[in-house]
């Protein structure tokens, strides 16, 4: 499976309903599981980013569907990155001419 890192910020709507966010996280985990993926790590952070979510999905289309689903609810805005583990990084760098 491919790993993705989502940098998440609450919208005005999301922060007003922050007390409900643990339930939303649980629902998001379940939705991703139904799509064949898995949340690997969740961090509430301080600073410019409110939440860092590390998740796995079978492919980019599933990851995109998951992130679009989160955004469509109106509680968060996301920036998502595809992550390459160290072994893949080393293989990519070694393949450079």
Biopython code that builds the backbone (N, CA, C, O; Angstrom):
import numpy as np
from Bio.PDB.StructureBuilder import StructureBuilder

atoms = [
    (1, "UNK", "N", (0.843, -1.189, 0.000)),
    (1, "UNK", "CA", (0.000, 0.000, 0.000)),
    (1, "UNK", "C", (0.880, 1.241, 0.000)),
    (1, "UNK", "O", (2.024, 1.215, 0.454)),
    (2, "UNK", "N", (0.332, 2.302, -0.509)),
    (2, "UNK", "CA", (1.044, 3.564, -0.578)),
    (2, "UNK", "C", (0.727, 4.398, 0.661)),
    (2, "UNK", "O", (-0.399, 4.392, 1.157)),
    (3, "UNK", "N", (1.737, 5.115, 1.150)),
    (3, "UNK", "CA", (1.583, 5.975, 2.325)),
    (3, "UNK", "C", (1.369, 7.412, 1.880)),
    (3, "UNK", "O", (1.985, 7.882, 0.923)),
    (4, "UNK", "N", (0.489, 8.095, 2.589)),
    (4, "UNK", "CA", (0.192, 9.503, 2.341)),
    (4, "UNK", "C", (0.240, 10.252, 3.668)),
    (4, "UNK", "O", (-0.067, 9.698, 4.724)),
    (5, "UNK", "N", (0.626, 11.508, 3.592)),
    (5, "UNK", "CA", (0.631, 12.379, 4.767)),
    (5, "UNK", "C", (-0.281, 13.558, 4.456)),
    (5, "UNK", "O", (-0.072, 14.271, 3.475)),
    (6, "UNK", "N", (-1.285, 13.759, 5.287)),
    (6, "UNK", "CA", (-2.209, 14.875, 5.113)),
    (6, "UNK", "C", (-1.970, 15.898, 6.208)),
    (6, "UNK", "O", (-1.983, 15.571, 7.395)),
    (7, "UNK", "N", (-1.751, 17.139, 5.797)),
    (7, "UNK", "CA", (-1.647, 18.263, 6.722)),
    (7, "UNK", "C", (-3.028, 18.912, 6.744)),
    (7, "UNK", "O", (-3.541, 19.339, 5.710)),
    (8, "UNK", "N", (-3.612, 18.980, 7.915)),
    (8, "UNK", "CA", (-5.029, 19.340, 8.032)),
    (8, "UNK", "C", (-5.198, 20.557, 8.943)),
    (8, "UNK", "O", (-4.568, 20.663, 9.995)),
    (9, "UNK", "N", (-6.060, 21.461, 8.509)),
    (9, "UNK", "CA", (-6.448, 22.614, 9.326)),
    (9, "UNK", "C", (-7.956, 22.645, 9.449)),
    (9, "UNK", "O", (-8.679, 22.345, 8.499)),
    (10, "UNK", "N", (-8.423, 23.015, 10.639)),
    (10, "UNK", "CA", (-9.856, 23.184, 10.842)),
    (10, "UNK", "C", (-10.354, 24.395, 10.059)),
    (10, "UNK", "O", (-9.649, 25.399, 9.952)),
    (11, "UNK", "N", (-11.553, 24.305, 9.518)),
    (11, "UNK", "CA", (-12.246, 25.459, 8.965)),
    (11, "UNK", "C", (-12.948, 26.156, 10.135)),
    (11, "UNK", "O", (-12.927, 25.659, 11.261)),
    (12, "UNK", "N", (-13.560, 27.291, 9.867)),
    (12, "UNK", "CA", (-14.340, 27.951, 10.920)),
    (12, "UNK", "C", (-15.430, 27.020, 11.437)),
    (12, "UNK", "O", (-15.655, 26.926, 12.644)),
    (13, "UNK", "N", (-16.099, 26.339, 10.526)),
    (13, "UNK", "CA", (-17.141, 25.379, 10.904)),
    (13, "UNK", "C", (-16.559, 24.270, 11.777)),
    (13, "UNK", "O", (-17.154, 23.893, 12.787)),
    (14, "UNK", "N", (-15.398, 23.749, 11.388)),
    (14, "UNK", "CA", (-14.782, 22.649, 12.115)),
    (14, "UNK", "C", (-14.339, 23.018, 13.515)),
    (14, "UNK", "O", (-14.495, 22.229, 14.447)),
    (15, "UNK", "N", (-13.787, 24.215, 13.670)),
    (15, "UNK", "CA", (-13.320, 24.615, 15.006)),
    (15, "UNK", "C", (-14.497, 24.935, 15.921)),
    (15, "UNK", "O", (-14.416, 24.731, 17.133)),
    (16, "UNK", "N", (-15.594, 25.436, 15.346)),
    (16, "UNK", "CA", (-16.783, 25.694, 16.182)),
    (16, "UNK", "C", (-17.345, 24.379, 16.722)),
    (16, "UNK", "O", (-17.931, 24.352, 17.804)),
    (17, "UNK", "N", (-17.168, 23.293, 15.972)),
    (17, "UNK", "CA", (-17.678, 21.978, 16.383)),
    (17, "UNK", "C", (-16.535, 21.045, 16.785)),
    (17, "UNK", "O", (-16.627, 19.832, 16.597)),
    (18, "UNK", "N", (-15.465, 21.608, 17.336)),
    (18, "UNK", "CA", (-14.277, 20.800, 17.641)),
    (18, "UNK", "C", (-14.569, 19.688, 18.653)),
    (18, "UNK", "O", (-13.910, 18.648, 18.634)),
    (19, "UNK", "N", (-15.527, 19.893, 19.514)),
    (19, "UNK", "CA", (-15.854, 18.850, 20.494)),
    (19, "UNK", "C", (-16.368, 17.570, 19.822)),
    (19, "UNK", "O", (-16.312, 16.488, 20.405)),
    (20, "UNK", "N", (-16.862, 17.709, 18.606)),
    (20, "UNK", "CA", (-17.347, 16.553, 17.846)),
    (20, "UNK", "C", (-16.249, 15.904, 17.008)),
    (20, "UNK", "O", (-16.481, 14.870, 16.383)),
    (21, "UNK", "N", (-15.060, 16.499, 16.988)),
    (21, "UNK", "CA", (-14.012, 16.001, 16.093)),
    (21, "UNK", "C", (-13.549, 14.572, 16.400)),
    (21, "UNK", "O", (-13.199, 13.860, 15.459)),
    (22, "UNK", "N", (-13.524, 14.109, 17.653)),
    (22, "UNK", "CA", (-13.164, 12.693, 17.853)),
    (22, "UNK", "C", (-14.142, 11.733, 17.161)),
    (22, "UNK", "O", (-13.728, 10.702, 16.630)),
    (23, "UNK", "N", (-15.427, 12.069, 17.168)),
    (23, "UNK", "CA", (-16.410, 11.234, 16.465)),
    (23, "UNK", "C", (-16.167, 11.284, 14.959)),
    (23, "UNK", "O", (-16.298, 10.274, 14.268)),
    (24, "UNK", "N", (-15.810, 12.470, 14.455)),
    (24, "UNK", "CA", (-15.529, 12.596, 13.024)),
    (24, "UNK", "C", (-14.282, 11.795, 12.652)),
    (24, "UNK", "O", (-14.232, 11.187, 11.583)),
    (25, "UNK", "N", (-13.279, 11.791, 13.524)),
    (25, "UNK", "CA", (-12.076, 10.999, 13.280)),
    (25, "UNK", "C", (-12.422, 9.517, 13.208)),
    (25, "UNK", "O", (-11.958, 8.808, 12.314)),
    (26, "UNK", "N", (-13.236, 9.053, 14.149)),
    (26, "UNK", "CA", (-13.642, 7.643, 14.140)),
    (26, "UNK", "C", (-14.388, 7.292, 12.855)),
    (26, "UNK", "O", (-14.155, 6.233, 12.271)),
    (27, "UNK", "N", (-15.279, 8.172, 12.416)),
    (27, "UNK", "CA", (-16.037, 7.942, 11.182)),
    (27, "UNK", "C", (-15.103, 7.944, 9.969)),
    (27, "UNK", "O", (-15.293, 7.168, 9.033)),
    (28, "UNK", "N", (-14.100, 8.813, 9.992)),
    (28, "UNK", "CA", (-13.132, 8.875, 8.890)),
    (28, "UNK", "C", (-12.299, 7.605, 8.820)),
    (28, "UNK", "O", (-12.051, 7.075, 7.737)),
    (29, "UNK", "N", (-11.868, 7.119, 9.982)),
    (29, "UNK", "CA", (-11.123, 5.851, 10.028)),
    (29, "UNK", "C", (-11.944, 4.722, 9.411)),
    (29, "UNK", "O", (-11.440, 3.934, 8.610)),
    (30, "UNK", "N", (-13.218, 4.658, 9.797)),
    (30, "UNK", "CA", (-14.098, 3.595, 9.301)),
    (30, "UNK", "C", (-14.309, 3.724, 7.791)),
    (30, "UNK", "O", (-14.299, 2.722, 7.076)),
    (31, "UNK", "N", (-14.498, 4.947, 7.309)),
    (31, "UNK", "CA", (-14.701, 5.161, 5.870)),
    (31, "UNK", "C", (-13.469, 4.748, 5.080)),
    (31, "UNK", "O", (-13.588, 4.101, 4.039)),
    (32, "UNK", "N", (-12.292, 5.114, 5.562)),
    (32, "UNK", "CA", (-11.064, 4.738, 4.863)),
    (32, "UNK", "C", (-10.888, 3.223, 4.881)),
    (32, "UNK", "O", (-10.471, 2.636, 3.882)),
    (33, "UNK", "N", (-11.199, 2.594, 5.996)),
    (33, "UNK", "CA", (-11.113, 1.133, 6.094)),
    (33, "UNK", "C", (-12.024, 0.482, 5.050)),
    (33, "UNK", "O", (-11.635, -0.500, 4.416)),
    (34, "UNK", "N", (-13.231, 1.021, 4.868)),
    (34, "UNK", "CA", (-14.163, 0.492, 3.871)),
    (34, "UNK", "C", (-13.624, 0.654, 2.452)),
    (34, "UNK", "O", (-13.979, -0.120, 1.563)),
    (35, "UNK", "N", (-12.761, 1.663, 2.232)),
    (35, "UNK", "CA", (-12.164, 1.896, 0.923)),
    (35, "UNK", "C", (-10.913, 1.037, 0.715)),
    (35, "UNK", "O", (-10.307, 1.064, -0.356)),
    (36, "UNK", "N", (-10.535, 0.281, 1.739)),
    (36, "UNK", "CA", (-9.361, -0.583, 1.630)),
    (36, "UNK", "C", (-8.092, 0.026, 2.179)),
    (36, "UNK", "O", (-7.009, -0.527, 1.987)),
    (37, "UNK", "N", (-8.203, 1.170, 2.868)),
    (37, "UNK", "CA", (-7.041, 1.843, 3.442)),
    (37, "UNK", "C", (-7.030, 1.764, 4.950)),
    (37, "UNK", "O", (-7.839, 1.068, 5.562)),
    (38, "UNK", "N", (-6.084, 2.501, 5.543)),
    (38, "UNK", "CA", (-5.954, 2.471, 7.001)),
    (38, "UNK", "C", (-5.246, 3.733, 7.489)),
    (38, "UNK", "O", (-4.258, 4.176, 6.902)),
    (39, "UNK", "N", (-5.771, 4.299, 8.574)),
    (39, "UNK", "CA", (-5.080, 5.402, 9.248)),
    (39, "UNK", "C", (-3.952, 4.779, 10.057)),
    (39, "UNK", "O", (-4.191, 3.914, 10.899)),
    (40, "UNK", "N", (-2.725, 5.217, 9.803)),
    (40, "UNK", "CA", (-1.563, 4.685, 10.512)),
    (40, "UNK", "C", (-1.188, 5.526, 11.722)),
    (40, "UNK", "O", (-0.704, 4.992, 12.721)),
    (41, "UNK", "N", (-1.409, 6.853, 11.644)),
    (41, "UNK", "CA", (-1.063, 7.733, 12.766)),
    (41, "UNK", "C", (-1.875, 9.011, 12.671)),
    (41, "UNK", "O", (-2.165, 9.503, 11.580)),
    (42, "UNK", "N", (-2.237, 9.539, 13.827)),
    (42, "UNK", "CA", (-2.964, 10.798, 13.938)),
    (42, "UNK", "C", (-2.254, 11.639, 14.983)),
    (42, "UNK", "O", (-1.958, 11.157, 16.076)),
    (43, "UNK", "N", (-1.981, 12.889, 14.654)),
    (43, "UNK", "CA", (-1.345, 13.802, 15.606)),
    (43, "UNK", "C", (-2.077, 15.136, 15.596)),
    (43, "UNK", "O", (-2.278, 15.725, 14.534)),
    (44, "UNK", "N", (-2.474, 15.615, 16.764)),
    (44, "UNK", "CA", (-2.894, 16.995, 16.900)),
    (44, "UNK", "C", (-1.599, 17.781, 17.081)),
    (44, "UNK", "O", (-0.766, 17.412, 17.909)),
    (45, "UNK", "N", (-1.420, 18.845, 16.326)),
    (45, "UNK", "CA", (-0.169, 19.588, 16.378)),
    (45, "UNK", "C", (-0.417, 21.047, 16.729)),
    (45, "UNK", "O", (-1.533, 21.555, 16.616)),
    (46, "UNK", "N", (0.639, 21.696, 17.151)),
    (46, "UNK", "CA", (0.580, 23.122, 17.488)),
    (46, "UNK", "C", (1.353, 23.876, 16.417)),
    (46, "UNK", "O", (2.386, 23.406, 15.941)),
    (47, "UNK", "N", (0.854, 25.042, 16.040)),
    (47, "UNK", "CA", (1.524, 25.834, 15.019)),
    (47, "UNK", "C", (0.604, 26.056, 13.839)),
    (47, "UNK", "O", (-0.608, 26.179, 14.010)),
    (48, "UNK", "N", (1.167, 26.109, 12.640)),
    (48, "UNK", "CA", (0.395, 26.422, 11.436)),
    (48, "UNK", "C", (-0.524, 25.283, 10.996)),
    (48, "UNK", "O", (-1.483, 25.517, 10.260)),
    (49, "UNK", "N", (-0.252, 24.084, 11.427)),
    (49, "UNK", "CA", (-1.051, 22.910, 11.051)),
    (49, "UNK", "C", (-1.732, 22.368, 12.309)),
    (49, "UNK", "O", (-1.098, 22.224, 13.354)),
    (50, "UNK", "N", (-3.032, 22.068, 12.198)),
    (50, "UNK", "CA", (-3.791, 21.565, 13.354)),
    (50, "UNK", "C", (-3.652, 20.062, 13.553)),
    (50, "UNK", "O", (-3.610, 19.579, 14.685)),
    (51, "UNK", "N", (-3.580, 19.321, 12.440)),
    (51, "UNK", "CA", (-3.561, 17.858, 12.509)),
    (51, "UNK", "C", (-2.631, 17.322, 11.425)),
    (51, "UNK", "O", (-2.591, 17.843, 10.311)),
    (52, "UNK", "N", (-1.888, 16.278, 11.769)),
    (52, "UNK", "CA", (-1.118, 15.523, 10.778)),
    (52, "UNK", "C", (-1.681, 14.104, 10.787)),
    (52, "UNK", "O", (-1.738, 13.443, 11.824)),
    (53, "UNK", "N", (-2.093, 13.658, 9.603)),
    (53, "UNK", "CA", (-2.666, 12.332, 9.457)),
    (53, "UNK", "C", (-1.792, 11.525, 8.508)),
    (53, "UNK", "O", (-1.537, 11.945, 7.379)),
    (54, "UNK", "N", (-1.337, 10.371, 8.967)),
    (54, "UNK", "CA", (-0.570, 9.456, 8.128)),
    (54, "UNK", "C", (-1.495, 8.286, 7.829)),
    (54, "UNK", "O", (-2.009, 7.632, 8.735)),
    (55, "UNK", "N", (-1.696, 8.035, 6.526)),
    (55, "UNK", "CA", (-2.595, 6.947, 6.169)),
    (55, "UNK", "C", (-2.074, 6.189, 4.965)),
    (55, "UNK", "O", (-1.235, 6.681, 4.210)),
    (56, "UNK", "N", (-2.592, 4.979, 4.803)),
    (56, "UNK", "CA", (-2.262, 4.146, 3.658)),
    (56, "UNK", "C", (-3.518, 3.935, 2.843)),
    (56, "UNK", "O", (-4.621, 3.829, 3.380)),
    (57, "UNK", "N", (-3.330, 3.875, 1.529)),
    (57, "UNK", "CA", (-4.430, 3.582, 0.620)),
    (57, "UNK", "C", (-3.909, 2.680, -0.492)),
    (57, "UNK", "O", (-2.717, 2.701, -0.799)),
    (58, "UNK", "N", (-4.790, 1.889, -1.096)),
    (58, "UNK", "CA", (-4.354, 0.975, -2.145)),
    (58, "UNK", "C", (-3.793, 1.685, -3.375)),
    (58, "UNK", "O", (-2.934, 1.141, -4.068)),
    (59, "UNK", "N", (-4.281, 2.907, -3.651)),
    (59, "UNK", "CA", (-3.795, 3.651, -4.813)),
    (59, "UNK", "C", (-4.154, 5.128, -4.667)),
    (59, "UNK", "O", (-4.842, 5.526, -3.727)),
    (60, "UNK", "N", (-3.673, 5.930, -5.615)),
    (60, "UNK", "CA", (-3.901, 7.376, -5.562)),
    (60, "UNK", "C", (-5.382, 7.735, -5.656)),
    (60, "UNK", "O", (-5.826, 8.702, -5.036)),
    (61, "UNK", "N", (-6.148, 6.963, -6.428)),
    (61, "UNK", "CA", (-7.568, 7.257, -6.576)),
    (61, "UNK", "C", (-8.306, 7.107, -5.247)),
    (61, "UNK", "O", (-9.161, 7.931, -4.920)),
    (62, "UNK", "N", (-7.989, 6.080, -4.490)),
    (62, "UNK", "CA", (-8.620, 5.883, -3.182)),
    (62, "UNK", "C", (-8.194, 7.002, -2.233)),
    (62, "UNK", "O", (-9.019, 7.534, -1.490)),
    (63, "UNK", "N", (-6.923, 7.357, -2.253)),
    (63, "UNK", "CA", (-6.446, 8.454, -1.401)),
    (63, "UNK", "C", (-7.166, 9.750, -1.746)),
    (63, "UNK", "O", (-7.584, 10.486, -0.852)),
    (64, "UNK", "N", (-7.314, 10.033, -3.032)),
    (64, "UNK", "CA", (-8.003, 11.251, -3.459)),
    (64, "UNK", "C", (-9.469, 11.227, -3.031)),
    (64, "UNK", "O", (-9.996, 12.232, -2.555)),
    (65, "UNK", "N", (-10.118, 10.090, -3.198)),
    (65, "UNK", "CA", (-11.523, 9.975, -2.792)),
    (65, "UNK", "C", (-11.670, 10.223, -1.289)),
    (65, "UNK", "O", (-12.593, 10.914, -0.858)),
    (66, "UNK", "N", (-10.765, 9.662, -0.502)),
    (66, "UNK", "CA", (-10.805, 9.848, 0.952)),
    (66, "UNK", "C", (-10.626, 11.321, 1.317)),
    (66, "UNK", "O", (-11.390, 11.857, 2.119)),
    (67, "UNK", "N", (-9.632, 11.969, 0.741)),
    (67, "UNK", "CA", (-9.359, 13.371, 1.056)),
    (67, "UNK", "C", (-10.508, 14.267, 0.594)),
    (67, "UNK", "O", (-10.891, 15.197, 1.304)),
    (68, "UNK", "N", (-11.060, 13.995, -0.588)),
    (68, "UNK", "CA", (-12.205, 14.770, -1.062)),
    (68, "UNK", "C", (-13.408, 14.589, -0.150)),
    (68, "UNK", "O", (-14.146, 15.541, 0.106)),
    (69, "UNK", "N", (-13.607, 13.369, 0.342)),
    (69, "UNK", "CA", (-14.695, 13.100, 1.273)),
    (69, "UNK", "C", (-14.534, 13.935, 2.547)),
    (69, "UNK", "O", (-15.496, 14.518, 3.045)),
    (70, "UNK", "N", (-13.295, 13.982, 3.069)),
    (70, "UNK", "CA", (-13.049, 14.784, 4.274)),
    (70, "UNK", "C", (-13.354, 16.258, 4.023)),
    (70, "UNK", "O", (-14.040, 16.902, 4.816)),
    (71, "UNK", "N", (-12.842, 16.783, 2.922)),
    (71, "UNK", "CA", (-13.046, 18.189, 2.607)),
    (71, "UNK", "C", (-14.494, 18.532, 2.366)),
    (71, "UNK", "O", (-14.941, 19.616, 2.741)),
    (72, "UNK", "N", (-15.241, 17.635, 1.746)),
    (72, "UNK", "CA", (-16.638, 17.896, 1.418)),
    (72, "UNK", "C", (-17.512, 18.075, 2.651)),
    (72, "UNK", "O", (-18.575, 18.693, 2.578)),
    (73, "UNK", "N", (-17.072, 17.542, 3.775)),
    (73, "UNK", "CA", (-17.845, 17.693, 5.015)),
    (73, "UNK", "C", (-17.772, 19.122, 5.560)),
    (73, "UNK", "O", (-18.614, 19.530, 6.360)),
    (74, "UNK", "N", (-16.758, 19.879, 5.120)),
    (74, "UNK", "CA", (-16.660, 21.283, 5.490)),
    (74, "UNK", "C", (-15.960, 21.596, 6.792)),
    (74, "UNK", "O", (-15.889, 22.760, 7.185)),
    (75, "UNK", "N", (-15.438, 20.585, 7.473)),
    (75, "UNK", "CA", (-14.807, 20.819, 8.779)),
    (75, "UNK", "C", (-13.304, 21.039, 8.697)),
    (75, "UNK", "O", (-12.711, 21.613, 9.611)),
    (76, "UNK", "N", (-12.683, 20.591, 7.616)),
    (76, "UNK", "CA", (-11.230, 20.707, 7.487)),
    (76, "UNK", "C", (-10.837, 21.052, 6.055)),
    (76, "UNK", "O", (-11.592, 20.836, 5.107)),
    (77, "UNK", "N", (-9.629, 21.596, 5.933)),
    (77, "UNK", "CA", (-8.961, 21.780, 4.652)),
    (77, "UNK", "C", (-7.690, 20.944, 4.723)),
    (77, "UNK", "O", (-7.058, 20.841, 5.774)),
    (78, "UNK", "N", (-7.327, 20.351, 3.598)),
    (78, "UNK", "CA", (-6.188, 19.431, 3.612)),
    (78, "UNK", "C", (-5.154, 19.782, 2.558)),
    (78, "UNK", "O", (-5.458, 20.379, 1.525)),
    (79, "UNK", "N", (-3.926, 19.394, 2.852)),
    (79, "UNK", "CA", (-2.827, 19.356, 1.886)),
    (79, "UNK", "C", (-2.242, 17.966, 2.030)),
    (79, "UNK", "O", (-1.817, 17.572, 3.116)),
    (80, "UNK", "N", (-2.221, 17.229, 0.939)),
    (80, "UNK", "CA", (-1.828, 15.828, 1.021)),
    (80, "UNK", "C", (-0.591, 15.558, 0.173)),
    (80, "UNK", "O", (-0.455, 16.059, -0.943)),
    (81, "UNK", "N", (0.300, 14.754, 0.732)),
    (81, "UNK", "CA", (1.541, 14.385, 0.059)),
    (81, "UNK", "C", (1.649, 12.876, -0.023)),
    (81, "UNK", "O", (1.297, 12.165, 0.918)),
    (82, "UNK", "N", (2.137, 12.394, -1.155)),
    (82, "UNK", "CA", (2.457, 10.976, -1.281)),
    (82, "UNK", "C", (3.836, 10.780, -0.661)),
    (82, "UNK", "O", (4.759, 11.540, -0.950)),
    (83, "UNK", "N", (3.979, 9.777, 0.180)),
    (83, "UNK", "CA", (5.232, 9.566, 0.906)),
    (83, "UNK", "C", (5.936, 8.304, 0.404)),
    (83, "UNK", "O", (5.306, 7.266, 0.202)),
    (84, "UNK", "N", (7.245, 8.413, 0.209)),
    (84, "UNK", "CA", (8.061, 7.284, -0.206)),
    (84, "UNK", "C", (8.906, 6.841, 0.988)),
    (84, "UNK", "O", (9.622, 7.661, 1.564)),
    (85, "UNK", "N", (8.841, 5.576, 1.369)),
    (85, "UNK", "CA", (9.673, 5.103, 2.479)),
    (85, "UNK", "C", (11.152, 5.118, 2.082)),
    (85, "UNK", "O", (11.494, 5.269, 0.910)),
    (86, "UNK", "N", (12.012, 4.957, 3.079)),
    (86, "UNK", "CA", (13.452, 5.047, 2.836)),
    (86, "UNK", "C", (13.927, 4.087, 1.743)),
    (86, "UNK", "O", (14.741, 4.468, 0.901)),
    (87, "UNK", "N", (13.436, 2.866, 1.745)),
    (87, "UNK", "CA", (13.883, 1.895, 0.733)),
    (87, "UNK", "C", (13.555, 2.388, -0.676)),
    (87, "UNK", "O", (14.382, 2.263, -1.580)),
    (88, "UNK", "N", (12.376, 2.937, -0.870)),
    (88, "UNK", "CA", (11.999, 3.466, -2.182)),
    (88, "UNK", "C", (12.852, 4.679, -2.531)),
    (88, "UNK", "O", (13.290, 4.821, -3.672)),
    (89, "UNK", "N", (13.089, 5.548, -1.562)),
    (89, "UNK", "CA", (13.958, 6.703, -1.761)),
    (89, "UNK", "C", (15.332, 6.259, -2.254)),
    (89, "UNK", "O", (15.854, 6.801, -3.228)),
    (90, "UNK", "N", (15.909, 5.276, -1.579)),
    (90, "UNK", "CA", (17.243, 4.799, -1.963)),
    (90, "UNK", "C", (17.226, 4.203, -3.383)),
    (90, "UNK", "O", (18.163, 4.407, -4.155)),
    (91, "UNK", "N", (16.177, 3.482, -3.712)),
    (91, "UNK", "CA", (16.068, 2.893, -5.044)),
    (91, "UNK", "C", (15.936, 3.984, -6.114)),
    (91, "UNK", "O", (16.556, 3.895, -7.174)),
    (92, "UNK", "N", (15.145, 4.991, -5.840)),
    (92, "UNK", "CA", (14.963, 6.093, -6.790)),
    (92, "UNK", "C", (16.268, 6.830, -7.007)),
    (92, "UNK", "O", (16.646, 7.098, -8.147)),
    (93, "UNK", "N", (16.965, 7.165, -5.922)),
    (93, "UNK", "CA", (18.231, 7.890, -6.038)),
    (93, "UNK", "C", (19.273, 7.027, -6.762)),
    (93, "UNK", "O", (20.029, 7.533, -7.590)),
    (94, "UNK", "N", (19.311, 5.748, -6.455)),
    (94, "UNK", "CA", (20.281, 4.851, -7.111)),
    (94, "UNK", "C", (20.037, 4.731, -8.611)),
    (94, "UNK", "O", (20.959, 4.439, -9.372)),
    (95, "UNK", "N", (18.801, 4.956, -9.033)),
    (95, "UNK", "CA", (18.476, 4.812, -10.456)),
    (95, "UNK", "C", (18.848, 6.047, -11.280)),
    (95, "UNK", "O", (18.737, 6.031, -12.506)),
    (96, "UNK", "N", (19.288, 7.114, -10.611)),
    (96, "UNK", "CA", (19.659, 8.332, -11.350)),
    (96, "UNK", "C", (20.920, 8.069, -12.164)),
    (96, "UNK", "O", (21.852, 7.409, -11.706)),
    (97, "UNK", "N", (20.923, 8.589, -13.353)),
    (97, "UNK", "CA", (22.073, 8.377, -14.241)),
    (97, "UNK", "C", (23.229, 9.285, -13.865)),
    (97, "UNK", "O", (24.280, 9.244, -14.505)),
]
sb = StructureBuilder()
sb.init_structure("model")
sb.init_model(0)
sb.init_chain("A")
sb.init_seg("    ")
for serial, (resi, resn, name, xyz) in enumerate(atoms, 1):
    if name == "N":
        sb.init_residue(resn, " ", resi, " ")
    sb.init_atom(name, np.array(xyz, "f"), 0.0, 1.0, " ", f" {name:<3s}", serial, name[0])
structure = sb.get_structure()
